[in-house]
């Protein structure tokens, strides 16, 4: 997936993850929970990351740049279930996590 033509994209992703422990922990949690979706509060509870920082990592609010968010980069998917929103690791996110192991 991250062959020669995608090297720049892969380098950007790894740099983004190195700069954010929250995004890295969220991805690792969602990878262990895959293919199930998880609510941000549940992610926070299981990772020890504050709920607001989970949201920042997932969707890029406040000091987190939206273009670095896991949702924007396509590593997670947003699933709306009535009035609740859940997030799940996408196929791209799964491939990334498997390539890092």
PyMOL commands that set and color helices and strands:
alter all, ss='L'
color gray80, all
select helices_A, chain A and resi 4-18+21-33+40-47+51-59+66-68+91-100
alter helices_A, ss='H'
color red, helices_A
select strands_A, chain A and resi 38-39+76-81+84-89
alter strands_A, ss='S'
color yellow, strands_A
deselect
rebuild
show_as cartoon
